[in-house]
Structures are given as structure tokens and as C-alpha cells.
Amino acid sequence: MKATTLSVEDVKNLLVGRLVLQMPDYNSTVAARNQVHYVRKGKDFPRDKEISTSTKQISDDLYEFSVSVENKN
């Protein structure tokens, strides 16, 4: 999905799985990573879940940002 932002609700609603976004610039991926960090450190996020992110540059003006949520072992 192409997007310019990632909301806190998007991350909270991702119980287990992966969300992949195509973003127009690196600054958008930094903002998305900050949203994930906010959710990770929030007291509402289940402690038995683990969130990870990755950023990959696809072209000069396109980045792929992904958020994965898994159960901790």
C-alpha cells in the first residue's frame, strides 16, 4: 500500500503479522518508525508481543517501510 503516514492506530491494530507501506521519502519512514516506538513503549501494548521495523530504498523517491508484530517465545 502506498502511504505517507502510519498512525498509532494502524500499529495497535496489527496484532500479529506484517504491514508493508511504500513511502515517498526517507523522512516519512523516520516518522513511521517514531510511531512504532511510541506504541512499543506505551503501556497499552501487550508485553507478549514483539514489534520490528525495516526500511528499504526501492528507487530515488520511493521507500518500503514494514512493521512486523510477532509473539515472543
Secondary structure by P-SEA (a helix, b strand, c coil): cccccccaaaaaaccbbbbbbbbccaaaaaaaaaaaaaaaacccccccbbbbbbbbbccccbbbbbbbbbbcc
